[in-house]
Amino acid sequence: MKCDAVVLAAGKGTRLWPFTETQAKPAIKIIDKPLIHYVLDFLKANGVEKPCIIVNHCAEDVISAVESYGMKARFVRQDEPKGTGHALMVAEKYVGDRFIVANGDVLLTSNVTLPENSILLVERPHNGEFGTPVLKNGVLVDMREKERGDMINGGVYHLRDEVFNHLADLEPSPRGEYEITDILPKLGLRAVTVRGDQWLDVGRPWDLLSAARILLSRIPERRDGEIEPRATLKGKVIVSEGAEVRNGAYIKGPAYIGSGATVGPNAYIRSYSVIQENARVGNAVEIKASFLMDGAHASHLSYVGDSVIGRDVNFGAGTITANLRFDDKPVLGVRRKMGAFVGDSVKTGVHVSLMPGVRVGSGAWIFPGSIVYSDVPSSAKVSGIYRGSS
């Protein structure tokens, strides 16, 4: 059986550092399942039975994530990733005469039907950070880079095999990559649009916060775990089987508590927070609109605001993530409130402060009493007032 879809999941996702250093971006779990599952949901709704998954970086992560979905798939390695066009070339001998192509790192919550020879576009204003499609009578005629617009290329296409004739003519981009977007205007693709709140490019660390917010508004409430009698839950709170919410905990939904996680006693979980499997939020800890990945621990006297904390991180007592600048300007020019982005297996000592927008590489140690103003390299050991290694 030929593949009826191609999922592009080979990239390193370097913009999502530090989280993609230790795992593939499509395999990062958003709420309770990997990002690529949402792509597979869309493909399944469009009749796809056997996708071809293009892999390279942390390939085992992607393979495991797809296999856990339960859909039959073929995995094809792109030994030297040279862009989306090159990835499609690698898939040529495995696909039939028509197939869907999808980026493996987008969050797509619409199950809109994508007919043959069409492109998915997203109705969202942008300042040029995305390709701007140009339409004529509903057909794509141009794709302009670094130009402001009201529409975004959604990274999903339903193509015919004639696309391979055009791929042969692709020239490498300034980055040395072959981009599928360069040939899309030649294919006569009809536009299918979705709303801006139905699609998200998970490209930067703070996009994980946006993804959690989108999904928390959609998943149904359930309270299957153990909730002690003097815990308070307000609004939609998902407590997974095997989770424990102890006395004195106050959780304001929407919020998610994963299997094996422990909250409390006397912890405060604020809206749009995600506490994943086996994470620990202990006494006098406040979590605000943040994302704690599997096995992360903030056990006592800490504040985590607008932050993403990686797998198996351990915060020492009194670790604080600052999330607002004194001058009230947007952090990194993106969000007014933004905390820290801490990679897998990081350890902090007592009384550590992480300033707004700081990223900490996986395996780093932040020694007691440190104040961190700049990004910390992976496996680094930092103490005192840290403003960078240069």
C-alpha positions as CSV (number, residue, x, y, z in Angstrom):
1,M,0.0,0.0,0.0
2,K,1.4,3.4,-1.1
3,C,1.5,6.2,1.5
4,D,-1.3,8.7,1.2
5,A,0.4,11.4,3.2
6,V,3.9,12.8,4.0
7,V,4.6,14.2,7.4
8,L,7.8,16.4,7.6
9,A,9.3,15.6,11.0
10,A,13.1,15.5,10.4
11,G,14.1,19.1,11.4
12,K,16.2,19.9,14.5
13,G,13.8,22.6,15.6
14,T,16.7,24.8,16.8
15,R,14.4,27.8,17.4
16,L,12.7,25.8,20.2
17,W,15.9,25.4,22.1
18,P,16.5,24.2,24.9
19,F,13.6,21.7,24.6
20,T,14.6,20.3,21.2
21,E,18.1,19.7,22.3
22,T,17.0,16.5,24.0
23,Q,13.8,15.6,22.1
24,A,12.3,16.0,18.7
25,K,9.9,18.9,18.4
26,P,7.0,16.7,16.9
27,A,7.3,14.4,20.0
28,I,7.1,17.1,22.6
29,K,4.0,16.4,24.7
30,I,1.4,19.2,24.7
31,I,-1.1,18.5,27.6
32,D,-1.3,14.7,27.4
33,K,-0.1,13.7,23.9
34,P,2.7,14.5,21.5
35,L,2.4,17.4,19.1
36,I,2.5,15.1,16.1
37,H,-0.7,13.4,17.3
38,Y,-2.6,16.6,16.5
39,V,-1.3,16.4,12.9
40,L,-2.3,12.8,12.7
41,D,-5.7,13.6,14.0
42,F,-6.1,16.0,11.1
43,L,-4.8,13.5,8.5
44,K,-7.1,10.8,9.9
45,A,-10.1,13.1,9.6
46,N,-9.1,13.6,5.9
47,G,-9.1,9.9,5.2
48,V,-5.4,9.2,5.5
49,E,-4.7,5.6,6.3
50,K,-0.9,5.3,6.0
51,P,1.4,8.3,6.3
52,C,5.0,8.4,5.4
53,I,6.9,10.1,8.3
54,I,10.2,11.8,7.3
55,V,12.6,11.5,10.3
56,N,16.2,12.5,11.3
57,H,16.8,14.5,14.5
58,C,15.8,12.3,17.5
59,A,14.2,9.9,15.1
60,E,13.4,7.4,17.8
61,D,11.3,10.0,19.6
62,V,9.2,10.6,16.5
63,I,8.8,6.9,15.7
64,S,7.7,6.1,19.3
65,A,5.2,9.0,19.3
66,V,3.7,7.9,16.0
67,E,3.5,4.2,17.0
68,S,1.7,5.2,20.2
69,Y,-1.0,6.8,18.0
70,G,-1.8,3.4,16.5
71,M,-1.8,4.4,12.8
72,K,0.1,2.3,10.3
73,A,3.0,4.4,9.0
74,R,6.2,4.1,7.0
75,F,9.3,5.9,8.5
76,V,11.8,7.3,6.0
77,R,15.1,8.8,7.1
78,Q,16.3,12.0,5.5
79,D,20.0,11.4,6.1
80,E,21.0,15.0,5.4
81,P,18.1,17.4,5.9
82,K,18.1,20.0,3.1
83,G,14.7,21.5,3.5
84,T,11.1,20.6,2.9
85,G,11.5,20.2,-0.8
86,H,14.3,17.8,-0.3
87,A,12.2,15.8,2.3
88,L,9.5,15.4,-0.3
89,M,12.0,14.2,-2.9
90,V,13.0,11.5,-0.4
91,A,9.4,10.4,-0.1
92,E,8.7,10.2,-3.8
93,K,8.9,6.4,-4.3
94,Y,6.6,5.7,-1.3
95,V,3.6,7.8,-2.2
96,G,0.7,7.4,-4.7
97,D,-0.6,9.8,-7.3
98,R,-2.2,12.1,-4.7
99,F,-1.3,12.7,-1.1
100,I,-1.4,15.2,1.7
101,V,1.8,16.9,2.9
102,A,1.9,18.3,6.4
103,N,4.5,19.9,8.7
104,G,4.9,17.7,11.8
105,D,5.2,20.6,14.2
106,V,2.0,22.6,13.8
107,L,-0.9,22.5,16.2
108,L,-4.0,22.2,14.0
109,T,-7.3,21.9,15.9
110,S,-9.6,22.1,12.8
111,N,-10.7,19.0,10.9
112,V,-11.5,21.0,7.8
113,T,-11.6,18.9,4.6
114,L,-8.7,19.5,2.3
115,P,-9.7,18.6,-1.3
116,E,-7.2,17.4,-4.0
117,N,-4.9,20.1,-5.2
118,S,-5.3,22.6,-2.4
119,I,-3.4,24.5,0.3
120,L,-4.4,25.2,3.9
121,L,-4.2,28.9,4.7
122,V,-4.6,30.6,8.1
123,E,-6.5,33.8,8.6
124,R,-4.1,35.7,10.8
125,P,-2.3,39.1,10.5
126,H,1.5,39.0,10.8
127,N,4.4,41.3,10.3
128,G,6.4,39.2,7.8
129,E,7.6,36.3,10.0
130,F,5.5,33.9,7.9
131,G,5.2,33.5,4.1
132,T,2.4,35.7,2.8
133,P,0.2,33.9,0.2
134,V,-1.2,35.8,-2.8
135,L,-4.5,34.6,-4.3
136,K,-6.3,35.2,-7.5
137,N,-9.8,33.9,-7.7
138,G,-9.1,31.6,-4.7
139,V,-6.0,30.1,-6.3
140,L,-2.5,30.5,-5.0
141,V,-0.4,32.5,-7.4
142,D,2.5,33.7,-5.3
143,M,4.2,33.3,-1.9
144,R,5.9,36.4,-0.7
145,E,8.6,36.2,2.1
146,K,9.1,38.8,4.8
147,E,6.0,40.7,3.8
148,R,3.2,41.7,6.1
149,G,-0.1,40.2,5.4
150,D,-3.5,38.9,6.8
151,M,-2.9,35.3,5.7
152,I,-0.4,32.6,6.6
153,N,0.7,29.4,4.9
154,G,-0.5,26.7,7.2
155,G,2.1,24.1,6.0
156,V,-0.5,21.5,4.8
157,Y,-1.1,20.7,1.2
158,H,-3.1,18.1,-0.8
159,L,-0.9,17.5,-3.9
160,R,-0.8,15.4,-7.1
161,D,2.3,13.5,-8.1
162,E,3.0,16.2,-10.7
163,V,4.7,18.1,-7.9
164,F,7.8,15.9,-8.4
165,N,8.3,17.3,-11.9
166,H,8.7,20.8,-10.3
167,L,10.9,19.6,-7.5
168,A,13.5,18.7,-10.0
169,D,13.8,22.4,-10.9
170,L,14.3,23.7,-7.3
171,E,17.3,25.8,-6.6
172,P,18.9,25.9,-3.1
173,S,17.9,28.8,-0.9
174,P,20.5,31.1,0.7
175,R,20.5,28.6,3.6
176,G,21.4,25.8,1.1
177,E,18.0,24.2,1.4
178,Y,15.4,23.2,-1.1
179,E,12.0,24.7,-0.1
180,I,8.7,23.4,-1.2
181,T,7.2,26.9,-0.9
182,D,9.2,27.9,-3.9
183,I,7.1,25.8,-6.2
184,L,3.7,26.0,-4.7
185,P,2.5,28.9,-6.9
186,K,3.2,26.7,-10.0
187,L,0.7,24.0,-8.9
188,G,-2.6,25.9,-9.2
189,L,-3.5,25.1,-5.6
190,R,-7.0,26.2,-4.4
191,A,-7.1,27.8,-0.9
192,V,-8.8,26.4,2.0
193,T,-8.8,28.6,5.1
194,V,-9.1,28.1,8.8
195,R,-9.4,30.7,11.6
196,G,-6.2,31.9,13.4
197,D,-7.3,30.3,16.6
198,Q,-7.4,26.8,14.9
199,W,-3.7,26.7,14.0
200,L,-0.4,27.4,15.7
201,D,3.2,27.2,14.5
202,V,5.1,25.8,17.6
203,G,8.3,27.4,16.7
204,R,9.6,29.2,19.8
205,P,9.6,28.2,23.4
206,W,6.8,30.6,24.4
207,D,4.6,29.0,21.7
208,L,4.3,26.0,24.0
209,L,2.4,28.3,26.4
210,S,0.1,29.4,23.6
211,A,-0.5,25.7,22.6
212,A,-1.4,24.8,26.1
213,R,-3.9,27.7,26.3
214,I,-5.5,26.6,23.0
215,L,-5.9,23.0,24.0
216,L,-7.1,23.7,27.6
217,S,-10.1,25.5,26.2
218,R,-11.0,22.4,24.1
219,I,-10.5,19.3,26.2
220,P,-13.3,18.1,28.5
221,E,-13.1,18.2,32.3
222,R,-12.5,15.0,34.2
223,R,-11.4,14.4,37.8
224,D,-10.2,10.8,38.0
225,G,-7.3,11.2,40.4
226,E,-7.3,11.5,44.2
227,I,-8.5,14.9,45.5
228,E,-8.2,15.3,49.3
229,P,-11.2,16.9,51.0
230,R,-9.7,20.3,51.9
231,A,-8.3,20.9,48.4
232,T,-10.2,23.6,46.3
233,L,-10.8,23.3,42.6
234,K,-12.5,26.1,40.7
235,G,-13.6,26.0,37.1
236,K,-12.5,23.3,34.6
237,V,-9.7,21.3,36.2
238,I,-8.5,18.0,34.7
239,V,-7.1,15.6,37.3
240,S,-5.8,12.5,35.6
241,E,-6.0,9.0,37.0
242,G,-3.1,8.5,39.4
243,A,-2.7,12.2,40.2
244,E,-2.9,13.5,43.7
245,V,-4.2,16.9,44.9
246,R,-3.5,17.3,48.6
247,N,-5.2,19.4,51.3
248,G,-4.7,23.1,51.0
249,A,-4.1,23.1,47.3
250,Y,-6.0,25.7,45.3
251,I,-6.4,25.1,41.6
252,K,-8.1,27.6,39.3
253,G,-9.0,26.3,35.9
254,P,-8.6,25.7,33.1
255,A,-5.7,23.6,34.3
256,Y,-4.4,20.1,33.8
257,I,-2.8,17.7,36.3
258,G,-1.2,14.6,34.7
259,S,-1.0,11.1,35.8
260,G,1.3,10.5,38.8
261,A,1.6,14.3,39.5
262,T,1.3,15.6,43.0
263,V,0.0,19.1,43.9
264,G,0.2,20.4,47.4
265,P,-0.2,20.5,50.2
266,N,-0.8,24.3,50.2
267,A,0.1,24.9,46.6
268,Y,-1.6,27.4,44.2
269,I,-2.1,26.5,40.5
270,R,-3.5,29.4,38.5
271,S,-5.3,29.3,35.1
272,Y,-3.8,27.9,32.0
273,S,-1.2,25.8,33.8
274,V,-0.2,22.3,32.8
275,I,1.4,19.9,35.3
276,Q,2.4,16.8,33.4
277,E,3.1,13.2,34.4
278,N,5.0,12.7,37.7
279,A,5.6,16.4,38.2
280,R,5.6,17.7,41.7
281,V,4.3,21.1,42.9
282,G,4.8,21.3,46.7
283,N,4.2,23.5,49.7
284,A,3.9,27.2,49.2
285,V,4.6,27.0,45.4
286,E,2.6,29.1,43.0
287,I,2.3,28.1,39.3
288,K,0.9,30.8,37.0
289,A,0.0,30.0,33.3
290,S,3.1,27.7,33.1
291,F,4.0,24.3,31.7
292,L,5.8,21.8,33.8
293,M,6.9,18.8,31.8
294,D,7.1,15.2,33.0
295,G,9.0,14.7,36.2
296,A,9.7,18.4,36.9
297,H,9.8,19.3,40.6
298,A,9.1,22.6,42.3
299,S,8.7,21.2,45.8
300,H,8.7,24.3,48.1
301,L,8.6,28.1,48.3
302,S,8.9,28.8,44.6
303,Y,7.1,31.0,42.0
304,V,6.8,29.8,38.4
305,G,5.1,32.3,36.1
306,D,4.6,32.2,32.3
307,S,7.3,29.7,32.0
308,V,8.1,26.3,30.5
309,I,10.0,23.9,32.8
310,G,11.5,20.8,31.1
311,R,11.5,17.1,32.0
312,D,13.1,16.1,35.3
313,V,14.0,19.6,36.3
314,N,14.5,20.2,40.1
315,F,14.0,23.6,41.5
316,G,15.6,24.3,44.9
317,A,13.6,26.0,47.6
318,G,12.9,29.7,46.8
319,T,13.6,29.5,43.0
320,I,11.8,32.3,41.3
321,T,11.0,33.0,37.6
322,A,10.5,36.7,37.1
323,N,8.0,37.4,34.3
324,L,7.7,41.2,34.1
325,R,10.2,43.9,33.2
326,F,10.5,47.0,35.3
327,D,9.9,49.2,32.2
328,D,6.9,47.1,31.3
329,K,8.2,46.5,27.8
330,P,7.5,43.2,26.0
331,V,10.0,40.5,27.0
332,L,12.2,39.6,24.0
333,G,9.8,41.9,22.1
334,V,7.1,39.3,22.1
335,R,5.0,39.1,25.3
336,R,4.4,41.5,28.2
337,K,4.7,38.7,30.7
338,M,7.2,36.0,30.0
339,G,9.2,33.9,32.5
340,A,11.9,31.3,32.0
341,F,12.4,28.4,29.6
342,V,14.3,25.7,31.4
343,G,15.6,22.6,29.5
344,D,15.6,19.0,30.7
345,S,17.4,17.9,33.8
346,V,18.4,21.3,35.0
347,K,19.0,21.8,38.8
348,T,18.8,25.0,40.7
349,G,19.9,25.6,44.3
350,V,18.0,27.6,46.9
351,H,17.1,31.2,46.3
352,V,17.8,31.3,42.6
353,S,16.2,34.0,40.4
354,L,15.7,33.6,36.7
355,M,15.0,36.9,34.9
356,P,12.3,37.4,32.2
357,G,12.9,35.5,29.0
358,V,15.9,33.6,30.2
359,R,16.6,30.2,28.6
360,V,18.6,27.5,30.4
361,G,20.2,24.7,28.5
362,S,19.6,21.1,29.4
363,G,21.7,19.6,32.2
364,A,22.8,23.0,33.6
365,W,23.3,23.6,37.3
366,I,22.4,27.0,38.8
367,F,24.1,27.3,42.2
368,P,22.4,28.7,45.3
369,G,21.7,32.5,45.5
370,S,22.4,33.0,41.8
371,I,20.6,35.7,39.7
372,V,20.5,34.8,36.0
373,Y,20.1,37.6,33.4
374,S,21.2,35.8,30.3
375,D,20.7,32.5,28.6
376,V,22.7,29.6,30.1
377,P,24.5,27.1,27.9
378,S,23.7,23.4,28.2
379,S,25.5,21.5,31.0
380,A,27.0,24.8,32.3
381,K,27.5,25.5,36.0
382,V,26.5,29.0,36.9
383,S,26.9,31.0,40.2
384,G,26.6,34.5,41.4
385,I,25.2,37.2,39.1
386,Y,25.2,35.7,35.6
387,R,25.1,38.0,32.5
388,G,26.5,35.6,29.9
389,S,29.7,33.8,29.3
390,S,31.3,36.5,27.0
